[in-house]
Amino acid sequence: MTDKQSLKQHLLQLDNRGYKAYKEIQGSYNFDEFTLIIDWVQGDPFASPSKFRVKIPPNIARIPCELFQSRSREIALRDYLTRQFDKAARHTSSKRGTGKSGTIAVTRLGQEVLERTSALIVSSNTSDSEDLGGVEMRFSVGLPAGGRSILGRQAAEMLCEDIPRIVSLSLKYSSLNAAECRRHVETVEDADWLREQLAEKRLVAFVADGSILPRRSGVDNRPLLNDAVAFVSPPSLKVEFNCPNRGLIFGMGIPAGITLIVGGGYHGKSTLLRAIELGVYNRIPGDGREFVVTNPAAVKIRAEDGRSVAGVDISPFINHLPQGRDTVQFYTENASGSTSQAANIIEALEVGIRKFGNEQCTGFNGCQSDGSRKKEEGKGNEEQERRKKEQDLVPVLLVDEDTAATNFMIRDRRMQELIAKDKEPITPFIDKVKQLYADCGVSTILVMGGSGDYFDVADTVISMDNFQAYNVTEKAKEIANKYSASRAAEGGESFGEITHRVPVPASLDPSRGRRDVRVKVRDVDELAFGNEEIDLGAVEQIADSGQLRAIAAAMVCAKQQYMDGKRTLSEIIDLVMADIETEGMDILSSFPEGDFAMFRRFELAAAINRLRSLSVVAKR
């Protein structure tokens, strides 16, 4: 390890040399208050920026241990420090030369508070009564160039002056706004606590009074500032919680079962559902939806014309296709709206509900493979308790009629009269939604503005009027009794079996040309995996590009370590998620990555399922 002065002299000596000479500075450097580590150096000024880390010891960072004494608090603190580093870097760094020269940046940040690899907390691990935390921050640097020549003096300024200034402003507790930091941590802790209470109260979601649900625009996820209507719970659905930090909080509890969200156009139905679907994540203070929390296993379901489907058993919804096409192992390169929506539901259930023999296991960790159980041994009490609570969770389906296939959602009496059931392959969702809850414990929250037939199957009906919620369940039931739909139920006696699939290992190939692994992420919509392009634009609960980068890396690990032609997709995902829980997301990469964000098993499964080369066999 060399020091700051040595690095500065080396950079000055590199001035005007070819850009690739920057590779010489890779290594560790001891600065006055931190260690600078250069893990990887770009070979071109237009390539991805170089990978850097700084490590600030506890006696310099002096982060109070109470801010990271639980997993929830630690994740929130890491998110806060990342945002402070980002703010300081934006203020300090400037354009210096060609391409991406002069940039100092952390991972892209949105409204969600996610577990990220950008910042880590290092405990002092001493018996001292003043237990403090240090910080490791990971970021990228665009090393400056003029054309393809090194700008050594500018590089020396960046690395030896700008980075120390950024570190001092953002990673030393004495420089932070202590009250703001505490609020960030306590807000996230309260939201996590609220989410844990849902199952105990038989709720699938909670929307706090005073929440601001509308966003500024379709491309700006910040809260609407002007004319925003604060949410108020209907009295009959109001529940209260006593949070660890903020104390009493009131809001609307959405009970388990089938819930309809109805109302006129532009009155807030989809806005409410959007807040609920992203309530699986925590949000930063000031977002307006900090205390909108949802069952962590909630999955948004929509039609997705044109997606590929690999061997999915969609027979609970679709049977007797023309030309005798198989729906028990349904394959298509170009799914219709109805077949894609059916596949999306079954794929969510496949990784969220497990059935082995006569034992029905619900919750996305309800049944674990032997490998998963072994990986869980030795974990701390807090982690074991968290996993135990997850075992009680069951998936919740979230559906908006605006993005659903009409023929999949409903077949009214008149259409039933015209087209006999034996001529219609689709069993509509209205005839399966109650069976999903009765047989599998799967609740559904459904935005519906066009069909009152769903009143017959709804347990709760919430009307949105000018962004205010009203409980109209009794009125909806009265209407249902007054105006009988007279339609024949077409769903049979039960929902049907959930079939598990075994991926064929050779069908997942991350290699391309001479490269054993080639993955590339484009925003939050598209992932290049080997020679294949995976379109994830319809997977609406991927909230951050860092999640997609981590998913891409997890797919490579799944292929290399656990796909053996015997394990089911669900078992493979169990093992990958167990690895991450035990070792952290660093296990997904050969060197420290700063731009991974934690994802859910459902989005990992969604990426694998949309790989057009995927081939599967049914579990025997």
VEXNUKOL-152929 format. One line per 3 residues: number of its first residue (from 0); their letters; for each residue x, y, z of C-alpha. Coordinates in pm, 1 decimal, decimal comma, always signed. Example, Ala and Ser with C-alpha at 12.3 -4.5 7.8 and 13.67 -1.06 7.14 Angstrom:
BEGIN
0 = AS = +1230,0/-450,0/+780,0  +1367,0/-106,0/+714,0
END
This chain:
BEGIN
0 = MTD = +0,0/+0,0/+0,0  +130,0/+345,3/-92,4  +11,6/+686,1/+22,7
3 = KQS = -171,7/+987,9/-117,6  +147,9/+1169,0/-214,0  +276,8/+870,3/-409,8
6 = LKQ = -49,9/+848,1/-599,8  -38,0/+1218,0/-683,1  +318,9/+1196,3/-813,6
9 = HLL = +234,1/+889,5/-1019,9  -61,6/+1065,8/-1182,4  +148,9/+1368,2/-1268,7
12 = QLD = +405,7/+1140,2/-1430,5  +130,3/+980,5/-1640,5  +31,8/+1317,0/-1792,2
15 = NRG = -3,3/+1298,7/-2173,3  +63,2/+925,1/-2188,4  -181,5/+689,2/-2361,3
18 = YKA = -504,0/+631,3/-2169,4  -435,2/+264,5/-2099,3  -142,3/+367,8/-1878,5
21 = YKE = -399,8/+454,4/-1611,2  -401,8/+78,4/-1538,1  -79,9/+138,6/-1342,1
24 = IQG = -263,1/+313,3/-1056,7  -478,9/+13,7/-966,2  -426,7/-74,4/-598,4
27 = SYN = -463,6/+68,4/-244,0  -354,4/+405,3/-108,9  -340,0/+526,9/+248,1
30 = FDE = -486,2/+878,5/+284,8  -494,7/+1074,1/+610,2  -846,0/+966,7/+712,3
33 = FTL = -931,6/+678,0/+481,9  -800,5/+414,2/+247,1  -860,0/+460,8/-125,8
36 = IID = -888,4/+139,5/-326,2  -889,7/+137,1/-705,8  -1038,5/-201,6/-800,4
39 = WVQ = -1066,9/-165,2/-1176,3  -949,5/+94,4/-1428,3  -1127,6/+166,2/-1755,4
42 = GDP = -928,3/+120,2/-2073,3  -1096,8/+397,7/-2268,9  -1240,2/+741,4/-2177,2
45 = FAS = -1572,9/+641,8/-2335,4  -1595,4/+305,3/-2153,8  -1770,5/+239,0/-1824,7
48 = PSK = -1604,9/+449,1/-1550,1  -1339,9/+303,1/-1320,7  -1440,1/+127,3/-995,4
51 = FRV = -1324,1/+288,5/-670,6  -1378,7/+234,6/-297,4  -1298,9/+429,5/+15,2
54 = KIP = -1279,3/+277,2/+363,1  -1323,1/+515,2/+655,7  -1241,6/+355,4/+993,4
57 = PNI = -1487,0/+381,5/+1285,5  -1268,2/+627,0/+1477,4  -1292,6/+870,4/+1182,5
60 = ARI = -1648,5/+811,2/+1056,5  -1779,7/+781,8/+1415,0  -2126,7/+659,2/+1317,8
63 = PCE = -2326,8/+589,7/+1640,0  -2412,0/+220,9/+1669,8  -2778,8/+293,7/+1743,9
66 = LFQ = -2816,5/+395,2/+1380,6  -2723,3/+47,7/+1256,2  -2813,2/-181,6/+1546,3
69 = SRS = -3077,4/-371,9/+1345,3  -3085,8/-491,7/+986,0  -3360,5/-244,2/+901,0
72 = REI = -3166,3/+48,6/+1044,7  -2842,1/-56,7/+880,3  -3000,3/-73,4/+533,1
75 = ALR = -3157,8/+268,3/+587,9  -2829,0/+416,8/+708,9  -2639,8/+277,0/+411,2
78 = DYL = -2901,5/+428,5/+179,6  -2874,0/+765,5/+355,5  -2494,2/+770,8/+330,1
81 = TRQ = -2511,9/+678,5/-37,5  -2744,2/+972,4/-98,9  -2515,0/+1207,8/+92,1
84 = FDK = -2213,3/+1090,6/-108,0  -2411,4/+1135,6/-429,6  -2510,0/+1488,4/-329,1
87 = AAR = -2153,0/+1586,5/-238,8  -2012,4/+1427,0/-556,2  -2259,0/+1613,8/-777,8
90 = HTS = -2158,9/+1939,2/-611,3  -1784,2/+1872,1/-630,5  -1707,7/+1682,6/-950,7
93 = SKR = -1699,6/+1858,6/-1286,6  -1635,6/+1793,1/-1653,3  -1267,0/+1735,1/-1717,0
96 = GTG = -1187,1/+1634,5/-2072,7  -1321,8/+1375,4/-2316,5  -1603,8/+1124,4/-2275,4
99 = KSG = -1698,2/+1057,8/-1912,9  -1389,6/+1235,2/-1780,6  -1432,1/+1406,0/-1446,9
102 = TIA = -1737,2/+1220,2/-1318,1  -1748,9/+1090,7/-961,6  -2075,0/+907,7/-904,5
105 = VTR = -2248,9/+637,5/-706,4  -2528,0/+412,6/-825,2  -2847,6/+572,3/-958,1
108 = LGQ = -3097,8/+652,0/-683,7  -3474,5/+680,1/-684,2  -3746,4/+714,0/-421,9
111 = EVL = -3702,2/+359,6/-287,0  -3480,0/+267,3/+5,9  -3319,3/-58,5/-104,0
114 = ERT = -3039,1/-269,5/+29,1  -2749,1/-168,5/-194,0  -2384,5/-262,7/-232,9
117 = SAL = -2283,1/+103,2/-269,3  -2226,3/+150,2/+105,5  -2134,0/-89,7/+384,2
120 = IVS = -2112,9/-27,7/+758,2  -1802,0/-153,8/+936,2  -1846,6/-201,7/+1311,0
123 = SNT = -1559,6/-129,5/+1546,4  -1624,8/-463,8/+1721,4  -1476,6/-343,0/+2045,1
126 = SDS = -1587,6/-371,3/+2404,8  -1572,7/+7,1/+2429,4  -1897,7/+153,9/+2554,8
129 = EDL = -1881,5/+398,5/+2262,9  -1931,2/+147,7/+1983,6  -1894,4/+330,0/+1651,8
132 = GGV = -1925,8/+239,6/+1286,6  -1699,7/+295,2/+990,8  -1801,5/+311,2/+625,6
135 = EMR = -1700,7/+153,9/+298,2  -1832,1/+348,2/-1,1  -1815,0/+218,6/-358,0
138 = FSV = -1836,3/+456,0/-651,9  -1721,4/+515,7/-1006,9  -1470,2/+766,6/-1143,2
141 = GLP = -1434,0/+882,0/-1501,3  -1057,9/+927,3/-1518,8  -987,6/+1243,5/-1722,7
144 = AGG = -852,8/+1237,5/-2075,5  -781,6/+1473,8/-2361,6  -873,9/+1265,6/-2662,8
147 = RSI = -712,6/+936,2/-2566,2  -430,7/+1088,0/-2364,0  -415,8/+1107,3/-1984,9
150 = LGR = -479,6/+1440,4/-1817,2  -258,0/+1367,0/-1518,0  -290,5/+1699,5/-1336,6
153 = QAA = -671,1/+1690,8/-1350,4  -665,3/+1329,1/-1234,7  -448,6/+1424,7/-936,9
156 = EML = -697,5/+1696,2/-842,9  -988,9/+1453,3/-865,1  -834,7/+1170,0/-666,5
159 = CED = -627,8/+1363,9/-414,8  -845,9/+1671,4/-355,9  -1204,0/+1610,0/-470,2
162 = IPR = -1246,6/+1261,8/-322,8  -1116,5/+1362,3/+25,0  -1353,5/+1661,5/+17,9
165 = IVS = -1650,4/+1441,1/-74,3  -1560,0/+1187,9/+195,2  -1534,1/+1458,3/+459,2
168 = LSL = -1871,5/+1610,9/+364,8  -2070,9/+1289,3/+336,6  -1918,3/+1002,5/+535,0
171 = KYS = -1811,0/+1161,7/+862,8  -2095,4/+1177,7/+1112,0  -1983,2/+1517,6/+1238,1
174 = SLN = -2054,8/+1661,7/+891,4  -2402,2/+1510,2/+858,8  -2737,9/+1650,0/+962,6
177 = AAE = -2792,9/+1423,0/+1263,1  -3167,4/+1487,5/+1285,2  -3217,2/+1418,7/+914,4
180 = CRR = -3011,0/+1100,3/+935,3  -3210,0/+975,4/+1233,2  -3539,3/+1054,8/+1058,9
183 = HVE = -3428,6/+854,3/+754,5  -3338,6/+552,9/+967,7  -3648,3/+569,1/+1188,9
186 = TVE = -3885,8/+613,4/+894,2  -3756,6/+297,1/+730,3  -3761,5/+105,6/+1057,4
189 = DAD = -4124,3/+203,9/+1116,8  -4223,1/+101,4/+762,9  -4054,6/-237,5/+804,7
192 = WLR = -4229,9/-282,5/+1137,3  -4567,9/-195,1/+983,9  -4516,7/-445,0/+703,3
195 = EQL = -4443,4/-717,3/+958,4  -4773,1/-646,7/+1137,4  -4995,0/-696,3/+831,8
198 = AEK = -5031,8/-1073,8/+854,5  -5117,6/-1059,5/+1224,6  -5410,6/-827,7/+1147,4
201 = RLV = -5505,8/-1031,8/+837,2  -5425,3/-739,4/+611,9  -5246,0/-739,4/+277,7
204 = AFV = -5176,2/-365,3/+261,0  -5190,3/-46,2/+466,1  -5220,5/+313,2/+340,4
207 = ADG = -5150,7/+573,7/+606,6  -5371,4/+877,8/+647,8  -5198,7/+1184,9/+509,5
210 = SIL = -5015,9/+993,1/+235,5  -4960,4/+1176,6/-93,4  -5011,4/+914,0/-364,1
213 = PRR = -5004,7/+1106,8/-696,2  -4668,3/+1150,6/-868,5  -4545,6/+1452,8/-1064,4
216 = SGV = -4549,3/+1270,7/-1398,5  -4502,7/+934,5/-1561,7  -4126,3/+994,3/-1571,1
219 = DNR = -4090,0/+1179,2/-1239,8  -4161,3/+956,7/-940,9  -4143,2/+1236,2/-685,1
222 = PLL = -4464,7/+1341,6/-506,9  -4703,6/+1584,2/-672,1  -4653,4/+1924,3/-509,5
225 = NDA = -4954,2/+2126,5/-619,7  -5318,1/+2019,8/-588,3  -5225,1/+1688,3/-427,2
228 = VAF = -5505,2/+1544,1/-210,2  -5386,2/+1377,5/+110,7  -5523,4/+1028,8/+162,2
231 = VSP = -5788,5/+971,4/+429,7  -5906,6/+624,2/+527,6  -6273,4/+530,4/+520,1
234 = PSL = -6380,9/+500,1/+887,2  -6492,0/+138,0/+844,7  -6149,4/+34,0/+712,0
237 = KVE = -5942,0/+245,9/+948,7  -5683,3/+64,4/+1159,0  -5416,0/+191,2/+1392,1
240 = FNC = -5063,2/+87,0/+1476,8  -4821,5/+202,0/+1743,6  -4491,1/+231,4/+1557,1
243 = PNR = -4155,6/+199,0/+1738,7  -4049,8/+556,0/+1657,6  -4336,3/+776,2/+1541,1
246 = GLI = -4594,5/+619,9/+1773,4  -4962,4/+599,3/+1672,2  -5041,2/+594,6/+1303,3
249 = FGM = -5383,3/+557,9/+1140,7  -5480,8/+453,0/+792,5  -5670,3/+217,2/+566,3
252 = GIP = -5612,7/-152,9/+612,7  -5693,2/-368,3/+309,5  -5804,5/-709,2/+438,6
255 = AGI = -5708,9/-1046,4/+296,3  -5947,2/-1179,0/+32,4  -6068,5/-1018,9/-288,9
258 = TLI = -6066,2/-638,8/-292,5  -6202,0/-423,7/-574,3  -6090,3/-65,7/-627,5
261 = VGG = -6361,6/+109,4/-829,7  -6446,3/+463,8/-935,4  -6460,6/+697,4/-1231,2
264 = GYH = -6173,1/+762,3/-1466,7  -5891,4/+985,2/-1334,6  -6015,0/+963,0/-975,2
267 = GKS = -5713,6/+773,4/-839,9  -5783,8/+400,4/-879,5  -5460,4/+314,3/-1060,7
270 = TLL = -5266,9/+566,1/-851,9  -5370,6/+380,6/-536,5  -5281,0/+43,5/-687,5
273 = RAI = -4942,5/+176,2/-803,7  -4864,6/+291,8/-449,9  -4967,8/-49,2/-317,7
276 = ELG = -4759,0/-245,0/-570,8  -4447,7/-45,9/-477,2  -4535,3/-78,3/-108,0
279 = VYN = -4322,3/-392,7/-107,3  -4031,2/-145,8/-81,6  -3955,9/+132,6/+164,8
282 = RIP = -3942,8/+495,2/+54,5  -3737,7/+796,8/+156,0  -3883,9/+1055,4/+397,9
285 = GDG = -4083,5/+1313,3/+204,6  -4188,9/+1071,1/-68,9  -4549,7/+1088,9/+47,3
288 = REF = -4587,2/+709,4/+48,0  -4346,0/+631,8/+331,4  -4617,4/+446,0/+519,2
291 = VVT = -4790,4/+270,3/+233,1  -4681,6/-87,1/+301,1  -4777,0/-409,7/+129,7
294 = NPA = -4734,7/-782,2/+181,5  -4377,5/-848,4/+57,3  -4507,7/-1124,0/-170,8
297 = AVK = -4745,7/-898,1/-365,0  -4703,8/-938,8/-742,1  -4839,6/-711,1/-1015,5
300 = IRA = -5005,4/-913,5/-1290,7  -5079,6/-783,1/-1638,7  -5122,0/-893,7/-1997,3
303 = EDG = -4797,3/-898,0/-2190,8  -4855,5/-953,6/-2559,6  -4557,5/-1100,4/-2742,8
306 = RSV = -4365,6/-1245,5/-2449,4  -4227,1/-1596,9/-2467,8  -4368,0/-1868,4/-2241,1
309 = AGV = -4174,5/-2188,9/-2164,9  -4362,7/-2499,5/-2052,9  -4602,8/-2326,3/-1812,4
312 = DIS = -4915,3/-2514,1/-1701,2  -5183,3/-2257,4/-1783,1  -5460,3/-2520,8/-1780,7
315 = PFI = -5633,9/-2371,8/-1472,4  -5724,8/-2081,8/-1703,3  -5693,4/-2203,0/-2062,2
318 = NHL = -5781,7/-2543,2/-2213,4  -5885,3/-2704,7/-2541,7  -5701,0/-2471,0/-2773,3
321 = PQG = -5758,8/-2515,3/-3148,4  -5532,1/-2768,7/-3321,4  -5508,0/-2951,8/-2987,9
324 = RDT = -5226,8/-2730,6/-2853,8  -5103,3/-2839,0/-2510,8  -5177,1/-2600,3/-2222,1
327 = VQF = -5034,0/-2823,4/-1948,1  -4687,5/-2752,9/-2088,8  -4760,8/-2441,5/-2287,1
330 = YTE = -4490,6/-2301,6/-2512,4  -4510,3/-1994,5/-2731,8  -4272,4/-1734,8/-2872,5
333 = NAS = -4553,6/-1481,2/-2904,4  -4812,1/-1499,4/-2627,5  -5149,8/-1332,0/-2660,6
336 = GST = -5292,5/-1105,1/-2393,5  -5487,3/-1388,7/-2229,8  -5216,6/-1656,2/-2246,1
339 = SQA = -4951,6/-1412,9/-2119,9  -5168,0/-1305,5/-1825,6  -5242,2/-1667,2/-1739,0
342 = ANI = -4869,7/-1750,5/-1754,8  -4779,8/-1449,2/-1540,2  -5016,3/-1566,3/-1265,4
345 = IEA = -4900,5/-1928,6/-1271,7  -4531,8/-1827,2/-1272,5  -4588,5/-1607,8/-966,2
348 = LEV = -4764,7/-1893,2/-786,9  -4492,9/-2139,2/-889,7  -4226,3/-1951,3/-694,8
351 = GIR = -4464,0/-1835,8/-420,8  -4658,6/-2152,3/-336,5  -4503,4/-2494,4/-299,4
354 = KFG = -4680,8/-2830,3/-280,0  -4488,8/-3148,3/-204,0  -4687,1/-3468,5/-165,2
357 = NEQ = -4984,7/-3402,8/+58,0  -4823,1/-3100,4/+220,0  -4940,2/-2760,1/+98,8
360 = CTG = -4674,9/-2499,4/+169,2  -4750,8/-2132,5/+130,8  -4522,7/-1834,6/+151,2
363 = FNG = -4216,7/-1783,5/-61,1  -3997,4/-1962,0/+191,5  -4260,5/-2207,5/+313,3
366 = CQS = -4077,8/-2512,4/+178,6  -3702,0/-2509,6/+146,7  -3462,0/-2746,7/-15,3
369 = DGS = -3204,4/-2922,2/+202,9  -2941,2/-2681,8/+73,1  -3146,9/-2382,2/+180,3
372 = RKK = -3194,8/-2526,5/+528,3  -2822,1/-2584,3/+568,1  -2743,2/-2231,3/+455,2
375 = EEG = -2983,2/-2098,5/+716,5  -2805,2/-2271,6/+1004,3  -2596,4/-2042,4/+1217,3
378 = KGN = -2770,0/-1719,1/+1125,1  -2848,2/-1461,7/+1391,5  -3173,8/-1466,5/+1583,1
381 = EEQ = -3301,0/-1159,9/+1402,3  -3251,2/-1315,7/+1059,9  -3412,8/-1643,1/+1166,8
384 = ERR = -3710,8/-1454,2/+1303,7  -3744,7/-1263,1/+977,1  -3741,1/-1585,8/+776,6
387 = KKE = -3996,2/-1740,9/+1012,9  -4233,2/-1451,5/+951,6  -4184,9/-1483,3/+576,3
390 = QDL = -4301,4/-1842,9/+595,5  -4646,7/-1718,3/+690,9  -4673,7/-1497,5/+382,3
393 = VPV = -4872,0/-1594,1/+74,7  -4867,8/-1416,0/-259,1  -5107,4/-1130,5/-327,6
396 = LLV = -5205,5/-1063,4/-689,7  -5242,6/-701,6/-802,8  -5439,1/-645,9/-1124,0
399 = DED = -5543,6/-330,0/-1308,1  -5809,0/-376,5/-1577,2  -5633,2/-110,4/-1787,8
402 = TAA = -5338,7/-346,7/-1842,2  -5535,7/-673,1/-1838,8  -5676,5/-878,0/-2125,7
405 = TNF = -6053,6/-822,3/-2134,5  -6135,3/-1176,1/-2249,5  -5922,8/-1313,5/-1965,7
408 = MIR = -6099,0/-1107,0/-1699,7  -6469,2/-1161,2/-1775,3  -6720,5/-1343,6/-1997,7
411 = DRR = -7063,4/-1199,1/-1938,5  -7396,4/-1378,1/-1969,6  -7467,2/-1258,8/-2320,6
414 = MQE = -7131,8/-1381,1/-2450,5  -7183,1/-1711,8/-2269,6  -7515,5/-1746,1/-2449,8
417 = LIA = -7361,6/-1675,9/-2788,8  -7038,2/-1877,7/-2748,6  -7083,7/-2203,2/-2559,6
420 = KDK = -6826,5/-2299,1/-2299,1  -6703,5/-2598,0/-2501,9  -6609,1/-2349,5/-2776,5
423 = EPI = -6428,8/-2107,6/-2543,2  -6083,2/-2218,2/-2416,6  -6051,5/-1939,4/-2157,9
426 = TPF = -6183,6/-1971,7/-1805,9  -6206,9/-1606,8/-1699,7  -6032,4/-1475,7/-1391,3
429 = IDK = -6366,2/-1389,7/-1229,2  -6434,6/-1763,5/-1195,8  -6093,7/-1844,0/-1048,3
432 = VKQ = -6023,5/-1555,6/-813,0  -6231,3/-1699,2/-526,0  -6075,5/-2043,5/-572,3
435 = LYA = -5729,0/-1890,5/-552,1  -5814,0/-1753,8/-210,8  -6002,4/-2060,2/-85,6
438 = DCG = -5756,1/-2322,2/-213,7  -5424,8/-2137,6/-197,6  -5477,6/-1842,8/+38,8
441 = VST = -5391,8/-1601,2/-243,6  -5558,6/-1261,5/-208,1  -5624,9/-1028,1/-500,3
444 = ILV = -5649,8/-649,1/-522,1  -5817,1/-553,9/-847,6  -5879,9/-215,6/-1009,9
447 = MGG = -6210,1/-252,4/-1193,7  -6412,2/+27,2/-1350,3  -6594,9/-156,5/-1626,9
450 = SGD = -6758,8/-471,5/-1492,3  -6994,3/-489,4/-1196,9  -6999,4/-868,6/-1225,8
453 = YFD = -6695,5/-867,8/-995,9  -6923,5/-742,9/-715,0  -7037,2/-1105,0/-682,0
456 = VAD = -6689,1/-1229,0/-585,1  -6553,8/-928,1/-395,1  -6506,5/-930,1/-18,0
459 = TVI = -6424,9/-557,3/-3,5  -6508,8/-278,4/-247,9  -6326,4/+55,4/-222,3
462 = SMD = -6446,1/+348,8/-430,3  -6203,8/+626,6/-527,0  -6361,8/+969,5/-572,4
465 = NFQ = -6124,9/+1262,7/-630,9  -5841,8/+1058,3/-474,4  -6047,3/+991,5/-159,5
468 = AYN = -6136,6/+635,9/-61,2  -6481,8/+516,5/+44,3  -6588,2/+172,1/+159,9
471 = VTE = -6883,0/+85,5/-66,3  -6887,6/-287,9/+0,1  -7244,0/-299,0/+130,6
474 = KAK = -7374,8/-87,1/-153,6  -7196,9/-304,3/-409,9  -7350,0/-618,3/-255,5
477 = EIA = -7695,8/-460,6/-264,5  -7649,5/-379,7/-632,7  -7528,5/-733,9/-701,3
480 = NKY = -7839,9/-874,5/-536,6  -8068,1/-629,1/-713,4  -7926,8/-680,5/-1060,8
483 = SAS = -7827,1/-1044,0/-1091,5  -7552,2/-1101,6/-1346,8  -7713,1/-1435,4/-1438,2
486 = RAA = -7383,4/-1561,0/-1573,4  -7285,1/-1924,6/-1531,2  -6974,9/-1997,4/-1325,9
489 = EGG = -6710,7/-2166,1/-1543,0  -6429,8/-2230,6/-1296,6  -6498,7/-2590,0/-1193,2
492 = ESF = -6465,7/-2717,7/-837,5  -6110,6/-2606,1/-757,7  -5833,8/-2384,6/-886,0
495 = GEI = -5614,1/-2669,1/-1011,5  -5260,1/-2792,9/-962,9  -4951,5/-2573,6/-959,3
498 = THR = -4690,7/-2758,0/-1162,3  -4320,6/-2707,5/-1097,8  -4073,6/-2691,1/-1383,4
501 = VPV = -3709,7/-2794,9/-1409,0  -3494,8/-2564,7/-1626,9  -3275,6/-2734,8/-1885,9
504 = PAS = -2926,0/-2602,3/-1797,4  -2809,9/-2564,1/-2158,6  -3101,2/-2328,8/-2230,8
507 = LDP = -2947,7/-2058,9/-2008,7  -2621,1/-1953,8/-2170,4  -2464,2/-1623,6/-2055,6
510 = SRG = -2168,4/-1658,5/-2295,7  -2119,0/-1464,0/-2615,4  -1837,7/-1518,0/-2859,7
513 = RRD = -1512,8/-1557,5/-2667,5  -1664,7/-1426,4/-2346,2  -1786,1/-1685,3/-2095,0
516 = VRV = -2023,3/-1431,5/-1942,5  -2175,4/-1133,4/-2115,4  -2458,1/-952,6/-1938,2
519 = KVR = -2560,2/-592,6/-1985,8  -2839,0/-385,0/-1834,0  -3022,7/-107,6/-2014,0
522 = DVD = -3210,9/+107,4/-1761,1  -3481,4/-101,7/-1583,9  -3644,1/-241,0/-1896,2
525 = ELA = -3398,8/-464,1/-2078,5  -3129,6/-713,9/-1997,4  -2880,6/-866,7/-2240,5
528 = FGN = -2794,7/-1222,1/-2132,4  -2543,6/-1385,0/-2363,8  -2695,5/-1363,7/-2710,3
531 = EEI = -3047,5/-1308,4/-2578,6  -3233,5/-985,3/-2504,6  -3479,9/-1005,8/-2215,5
534 = DLG = -3759,4/-748,0/-2223,8  -3870,1/-663,9/-1868,4  -4071,0/-354,3/-1948,9
537 = AVE = -4391,2/-518,6/-1822,7  -4239,3/-631,7/-1491,3  -4354,0/-322,1/-1307,1
540 = QIA = -4206,6/-397,8/-963,5  -3846,8/-365,7/-1077,5  -3792,5/-19,9/-932,6
543 = DSG = -3419,6/+34,9/-978,7  -3156,6/-42,6/-1243,4  -2933,9/-177,8/-965,2
546 = QLR = -3190,6/-450,2/-903,6  -3168,7/-554,0/-1266,3  -2787,9/-565,4/-1254,7
549 = AIA = -2805,4/-788,7/-947,7  -3070,1/-1007,3/-1115,5  -2843,2/-1051,3/-1418,0
552 = AAM = -2557,2/-1159,5/-1191,0  -2791,3/-1391,0/-996,7  -2898,5/-1559,0/-1320,4
555 = VCA = -2534,5/-1634,9/-1398,2  -2483,5/-1779,3/-1047,7  -2801,9/-1984,4/-1077,4
558 = KQQ = -2683,1/-2131,2/-1405,7  -2326,2/-2200,8/-1291,0  -2399,2/-2336,5/-942,6
561 = YMD = -2747,0/-2482,8/-914,5  -2899,3/-2573,4/-1250,9  -2841,9/-2947,1/-1272,8
564 = GKR = -3145,5/-3064,2/-1468,0  -3304,3/-3195,0/-1147,7  -3385,5/-2892,7/-933,6
567 = TLS = -3702,7/-2698,6/-998,8  -3692,0/-2328,9/-1078,0  -3833,0/-2258,3/-733,1
570 = EII = -3563,8/-2467,6/-561,9  -3290,4/-2296,6/-763,8  -3419,8/-1954,5/-663,4
573 = DLV = -3437,7/-2071,1/-299,4  -3067,4/-2153,5/-311,3  -2962,2/-1829,2/-482,1
576 = MAD = -3162,8/-1618,1/-236,3  -3020,9/-1816,4/+57,4  -2667,2/-1748,6/-69,7
579 = IET = -2737,5/-1376,3/-85,1  -2895,5/-1373,9/+262,5  -2594,3/-1553,8/+406,1
582 = EGM = -2308,5/-1389,7/+216,8  -2454,0/-1066,1/+82,2  -2480,1/-955,3/-279,6
585 = DIL = -2100,0/-953,7/-313,5  -2130,4/-1326,8/-370,3  -2275,1/-1244,5/-713,0
588 = SSF = -1955,1/-1083,6/-843,3  -1585,8/-1163,4/-862,0  -1491,1/-818,6/-727,4
591 = PEG = -1673,2/-556,1/-518,1  -1962,7/-405,1/-713,4  -2114,8/-79,0/-599,3
594 = DFA = -2427,2/-76,6/-815,5  -2625,6/-382,7/-705,6  -2961,7/-336,7/-534,7
597 = MFR = -3160,6/-611,3/-362,6  -3439,5/-775,7/-560,1  -3718,6/-1020,8/-480,8
600 = RFE = -3743,9/-1382,7/-588,6  -4041,9/-1292,6/-809,0  -3843,8/-1054,1/-1028,1
603 = LAA = -3556,5/-1301,8/-1058,6  -3806,3/-1565,0/-1173,5  -3962,4/-1313,2/-1413,2
606 = AIN = -3627,5/-1249,8/-1582,1  -3554,7/-1621,2/-1620,6  -3906,4/-1689,8/-1750,2
609 = RLR = -3872,9/-1423,1/-2019,8  -3548,8/-1565,4/-2155,4  -3651,8/-1677,7/-2503,4
612 = SLS = -3403,4/-1963,6/-2508,3  -3545,8/-2111,2/-2184,0  -3645,0/-2475,2/-2202,2
615 = VVA = -3797,0/-2675,4/-1915,7  -3928,9/-3014,8/-1822,2  -4207,4/-3086,6/-1574,1
618 = KR = -4109,8/-3201,7/-1223,5  -4159,6/-3575,8/-1193,4
END
